[in-house]
Amino acid sequence: MLDQICLPIRRELNEAERVLEQYVVSRVSLATEVVQYTIANKGKRLRPVLFLLAARLAGAPSDALPSIAAAFECFHSASLLHDDVVDEALARRGKQAARMKWGNQISVLAGDFLWCCATSLIRESSPPRLFSATTQAVMETAEGELLEITHQNNPDYDRQTYMKIIEGKTAALFALCGRGAAIMADASSQHEKALESFARHVGIAFQLTDDVLDYAGTDKSMGKSVGSDLREGRLTLPLIVAFEKAQGEERRKIREALLSTELSKEQMRSAIDIVKESGGIQTTLECAGAHIERAKSYMTAFRPSIERDSLISLANYVLEREA
């Protein structure tokens, strides 16, 4: 499905891959090795895809778009390198995490190098307003991550705090892709708001479905261990819903699992069962669906086109994906 969605931007997407291969190179061979390992371990490139489709929809000139799409992927990849260190992750997208191959120090510094590459690409390829918007989005991302860490292993924080976290750590970069597309097209304020809002709600839905997959997916499909959020002390919406509904023994089991320094397989299975039985997965999927519907409502600001249809399909794909 994703291949079909990308058909209108296949040339630009291929060019963005070329930029990633040729531009993200360091004078220090080890840095190049680490960042190219990270970039080559491809995800779905959702952020570049969203940006390129939105830019085409808004009528942006095409020359600089692949470089900016590559920059957005660099920002995302850098955050993954840093996240894996913070989370002590063993794997990423089915492969050994960079920190397991080269250690935490090198992974953090390689992530810093990627941030710099991304910033340089934005500065060279876009107007000052996009550079400013990028700085703001990076700050929101860092704030979201910091807010999540401050609430780690805390069974008592609420849905409102959870939404603030994902709006920062995930949705801010998605929103930048939408807003950036409008800026590159010198679009009207109405169209800029529509694209930014569309992308932000897609980003929120993406994180919500990701949090569902952590309880309902498989290790093979996820490319990492199922239950990693719980193992790392993160209270996501499926577990928040379960904790809200739980009483007595079930509530005690969730609290103990979150506070445990070494989660047993039995604790993990018990917590996952409680989440499923409480309706935590269904409630989270319904919340994600509501955000996707809200995202698609912003597409009414644009005339029908292949690019608009592709963005709507991309929103549906985020909700329906299995990994």
C-alpha positions as CSV (number, residue, x, y, z in Angstrom):
1,M,0.0,0.0,0.0
2,L,2.8,2.4,0.9
3,D,4.5,1.9,-2.5
4,Q,1.3,2.9,-4.2
5,I,0.9,6.0,-2.0
6,C,4.5,7.1,-3.0
7,L,3.9,6.8,-6.7
8,P,3.4,10.6,-7.3
9,I,6.7,11.4,-5.5
10,R,8.8,8.4,-6.4
11,R,11.5,10.5,-8.2
12,E,11.8,13.0,-5.4
13,L,11.9,10.1,-2.8
14,N,14.7,8.4,-4.7
15,E,16.6,11.7,-4.9
16,A,16.2,12.1,-1.1
17,E,17.8,8.7,-0.6
18,R,20.7,9.7,-2.8
19,V,21.1,12.9,-0.6
20,L,21.2,10.7,2.5
21,E,23.9,8.5,1.0
22,Q,26.1,11.2,-0.3
23,Y,25.6,14.2,2.0
24,V,25.6,12.5,5.4
25,V,29.3,11.7,5.4
26,S,31.9,12.7,8.0
27,R,35.6,13.3,7.9
28,V,35.7,10.7,10.7
29,S,35.1,7.3,9.1
30,L,33.6,5.8,12.2
31,A,30.9,8.5,12.3
32,T,30.0,7.8,8.7
33,E,29.8,4.1,9.4
34,V,27.4,4.6,12.4
35,V,25.1,7.1,10.7
36,Q,25.0,5.2,7.4
37,Y,24.2,2.0,9.3
38,T,21.3,3.9,11.0
39,I,20.0,5.4,7.8
40,A,20.3,2.2,5.8
41,N,18.2,0.4,8.4
42,K,15.2,1.9,6.7
43,G,11.8,2.5,8.3
44,K,9.0,3.6,6.1
45,R,10.3,7.1,5.5
46,L,6.9,8.4,6.6
47,R,8.1,11.9,7.3
48,P,9.8,12.5,4.0
49,V,6.8,10.9,2.2
50,L,4.4,13.2,4.0
51,F,6.5,16.3,3.3
52,L,7.0,15.5,-0.4
53,L,3.3,14.8,-1.0
54,A,2.2,17.9,1.0
55,A,4.8,20.0,-0.9
56,R,3.5,18.7,-4.3
57,L,-0.1,19.4,-3.1
58,A,0.7,23.0,-2.2
59,G,2.6,23.6,-5.4
60,A,6.2,23.9,-4.1
61,P,9.1,24.1,-6.6
62,S,10.7,20.7,-6.7
63,D,14.4,21.4,-6.8
64,A,15.1,21.7,-3.0
65,L,12.5,19.3,-1.8
66,P,14.6,16.1,-1.8
67,S,17.3,17.8,0.4
68,I,14.7,19.0,2.9
69,A,13.0,15.5,2.9
70,A,16.4,14.0,3.7
71,A,16.9,16.5,6.5
72,F,13.6,15.6,8.1
73,E,14.7,11.9,8.0
74,C,18.0,12.8,9.5
75,F,16.3,14.5,12.4
76,H,14.2,11.4,13.0
77,S,17.2,9.0,12.7
78,A,19.2,11.2,15.2
79,S,16.3,11.0,17.7
80,L,16.2,7.2,17.3
81,L,20.0,7.0,18.1
82,H,19.5,9.0,21.2
83,D,16.3,7.2,22.2
84,D,18.0,3.8,22.0
85,V,20.7,5.0,24.4
86,V,18.1,6.4,26.9
87,D,16.0,3.3,26.6
88,E,18.9,0.9,26.6
89,A,17.4,-0.7,23.5
90,L,18.9,-3.9,22.1
91,A,17.3,-3.8,18.6
92,R,15.9,-1.3,16.2
93,R,13.8,-2.3,13.2
94,G,14.8,-6.0,13.5
95,K,18.6,-5.2,13.6
96,Q,21.0,-4.7,16.4
97,A,20.8,-1.2,17.8
98,A,23.7,1.0,17.0
99,R,24.5,1.3,20.7
100,M,25.0,-2.5,20.9
101,K,27.5,-2.3,18.1
102,W,29.5,0.8,19.0
103,G,28.5,1.7,22.5
104,N,26.5,4.6,24.0
105,Q,29.0,7.3,23.7
106,I,29.5,6.8,19.9
107,S,25.8,6.5,19.3
108,V,25.1,9.8,21.1
109,L,27.8,11.6,19.2
110,A,26.7,10.0,15.9
111,G,23.2,11.3,16.7
112,D,24.6,14.8,17.3
113,F,26.4,14.6,13.9
114,L,23.1,13.7,12.2
115,W,21.3,16.6,13.9
116,C,24.1,18.9,12.5
117,C,23.7,17.4,9.0
118,A,20.0,17.9,9.1
119,T,20.4,21.5,10.2
120,S,22.9,22.2,7.5
121,L,20.6,20.8,4.8
122,I,17.7,23.0,6.0
123,R,19.9,26.1,6.2
124,E,21.2,25.5,2.6
125,S,18.0,24.5,1.0
126,S,15.2,26.5,2.5
127,P,14.1,30.0,3.4
128,P,14.8,31.4,6.9
129,R,11.2,30.9,8.0
130,L,11.6,27.1,7.6
131,F,14.9,27.1,9.6
132,S,13.0,28.9,12.4
133,A,10.1,26.5,12.3
134,T,12.6,23.6,12.4
135,T,14.3,25.0,15.5
136,Q,11.0,25.2,17.2
137,A,10.0,21.7,16.3
138,V,13.3,20.3,17.5
139,M,12.8,22.1,20.8
140,E,9.3,20.6,21.1
141,T,10.6,17.1,20.4
142,A,13.3,17.4,23.1
143,E,10.7,18.8,25.6
144,G,8.4,15.9,24.9
145,E,11.2,13.4,25.5
146,L,12.2,15.1,28.7
147,L,8.6,15.2,29.9
148,E,8.3,11.5,29.3
149,I,11.5,10.8,31.2
150,T,10.3,12.8,34.2
151,H,7.2,10.6,34.4
152,Q,8.9,7.3,33.8
153,N,7.8,4.6,36.3
154,N,5.0,6.9,37.4
155,P,1.6,5.0,37.5
156,D,-0.3,8.1,38.5
157,Y,0.0,10.4,35.5
158,D,-3.0,11.1,33.4
159,R,-4.1,11.1,29.7
160,Q,-3.5,14.8,29.4
161,T,0.1,14.5,30.3
162,Y,0.5,11.5,28.0
163,M,-1.0,13.5,25.1
164,K,1.4,16.4,25.8
165,I,4.3,13.9,25.6
166,I,3.4,12.4,22.2
167,E,2.5,15.8,20.8
168,G,6.1,16.8,21.5
169,K,8.2,13.7,21.0
170,T,6.4,12.5,17.9
171,A,3.8,14.9,16.4
172,A,6.1,18.0,16.4
173,L,8.3,16.6,13.6
174,F,5.3,15.4,11.6
175,A,3.7,18.9,12.0
176,L,7.0,20.4,10.8
177,C,6.8,18.3,7.6
178,G,3.3,19.7,6.8
179,R,4.2,23.3,7.7
180,G,7.5,23.0,5.9
181,A,5.7,21.9,2.7
182,A,3.5,25.0,2.9
183,I,6.5,27.3,3.6
184,M,8.3,25.9,0.5
185,A,5.3,26.6,-1.6
186,D,4.8,30.1,-0.1
187,A,1.2,28.9,0.5
188,S,-1.5,30.9,2.1
189,S,-1.9,31.0,5.9
190,Q,-5.1,28.9,5.5
191,H,-3.2,26.2,3.6
192,E,-0.2,26.3,5.9
193,K,-2.5,25.8,8.9
194,A,-4.3,23.0,7.1
195,L,-1.1,21.1,6.2
196,E,0.5,21.6,9.6
197,S,-2.7,20.4,11.4
198,F,-3.2,17.4,9.1
199,A,0.4,16.3,9.7
200,R,0.2,16.9,13.5
201,H,-2.9,14.7,13.9
202,V,-1.3,12.0,11.7
203,G,1.7,12.1,14.0
204,I,-0.4,11.7,17.1
205,A,-2.3,8.8,15.5
206,F,1.1,7.2,14.5
207,Q,2.3,7.3,18.1
208,L,-1.0,6.0,19.4
209,T,-0.9,3.0,17.0
210,D,2.7,2.4,17.9
211,D,1.8,2.2,21.6
212,V,-1.0,-0.3,20.7
213,L,1.5,-2.4,18.7
214,D,3.7,-2.6,21.8
215,Y,1.0,-4.7,23.5
216,A,-0.7,-6.3,20.5
217,G,2.1,-6.8,18.0
218,T,4.8,-9.4,17.7
219,D,8.6,-9.2,18.1
220,K,9.0,-10.0,14.4
221,S,6.6,-7.4,13.1
222,M,7.8,-4.7,15.5
223,G,11.5,-5.2,15.0
224,K,11.9,-4.9,18.8
225,S,10.6,-6.6,21.8
226,V,6.9,-6.4,22.5
227,G,6.2,-4.8,25.9
228,S,9.3,-2.6,25.7
229,D,7.3,0.4,26.8
230,L,6.3,-1.4,30.0
231,R,9.8,-2.8,30.5
232,E,11.1,0.8,30.3
233,G,8.6,2.1,32.8
234,R,6.5,4.1,30.2
235,L,2.8,4.5,30.8
236,T,1.2,4.8,27.4
237,L,-2.5,5.1,26.7
238,P,-3.4,1.4,26.6
239,L,-1.9,1.0,30.1
240,I,-3.4,4.2,31.3
241,V,-6.9,3.0,30.3
242,A,-6.2,-0.3,32.0
243,F,-5.0,1.4,35.2
244,E,-8.0,3.7,35.3
245,K,-10.4,0.7,35.1
246,A,-8.4,-1.7,37.3
247,Q,-9.2,-2.4,40.9
248,G,-7.6,-4.3,43.7
249,E,-5.2,-7.0,42.5
250,E,-5.1,-5.9,38.9
251,R,-4.2,-2.3,39.9
252,R,-1.5,-3.7,42.2
253,K,0.0,-5.8,39.4
254,I,0.2,-2.8,37.0
255,R,1.8,-0.6,39.6
256,E,4.4,-3.3,40.5
257,A,5.2,-3.9,36.8
258,L,5.8,-0.2,36.2
259,L,8.0,0.1,39.3
260,S,9.9,-3.1,38.8
261,T,13.6,-2.7,38.1
262,E,13.6,-6.2,36.4
263,L,10.3,-7.2,34.9
264,S,9.6,-10.9,34.9
265,K,8.0,-12.7,32.0
266,E,5.0,-13.5,34.3
267,Q,4.6,-9.8,35.2
268,M,4.8,-8.9,31.5
269,R,2.2,-11.5,30.5
270,S,-0.1,-10.4,33.3
271,A,0.1,-6.7,32.4
272,I,-0.5,-7.4,28.7
273,D,-3.6,-9.6,29.6
274,I,-5.0,-6.8,31.8
275,V,-4.5,-4.2,29.1
276,K,-6.3,-6.4,26.5
277,E,-9.2,-7.3,28.9
278,S,-9.7,-3.7,30.0
279,G,-10.3,-2.5,26.5
280,G,-7.1,-0.4,26.6
281,I,-6.1,-1.4,23.0
282,Q,-9.6,-0.7,21.6
283,T,-9.8,2.7,23.3
284,T,-6.4,3.7,22.0
285,L,-7.3,2.6,18.5
286,E,-10.5,4.6,18.7
287,C,-8.5,7.7,19.8
288,A,-6.1,7.2,16.9
289,G,-9.0,6.9,14.5
290,A,-10.5,10.1,15.8
291,H,-7.2,11.9,15.1
292,I,-7.0,10.4,11.6
293,E,-10.6,11.6,10.8
294,R,-9.7,15.1,12.1
295,A,-6.5,15.0,10.0
296,K,-8.4,14.1,6.9
297,S,-10.9,16.9,7.5
298,Y,-8.2,19.5,6.8
299,M,-7.8,18.1,3.3
300,T,-11.1,19.8,2.3
301,A,-9.1,23.0,2.1
302,F,-7.5,21.6,-1.1
303,R,-9.0,20.8,-4.5
304,P,-9.1,17.1,-5.5
305,S,-5.8,15.7,-6.8
306,I,-3.6,12.7,-6.8
307,E,-1.5,14.2,-4.1
308,R,-4.5,14.9,-1.9
309,D,-5.7,11.3,-2.4
310,S,-2.3,10.0,-1.5
311,L,-2.2,12.0,1.7
312,I,-5.6,10.7,2.7
313,S,-4.4,7.2,2.0
314,L,-1.2,7.8,4.0
315,A,-3.4,8.8,7.0
316,N,-5.4,5.6,6.6
317,Y,-2.2,3.6,6.3
318,V,-0.9,5.0,9.7
319,L,-4.1,3.7,11.3
320,E,-4.1,0.3,9.7
321,R,-0.4,-0.6,9.7
322,E,0.8,-3.7,11.6
323,A,4.3,-2.5,12.3
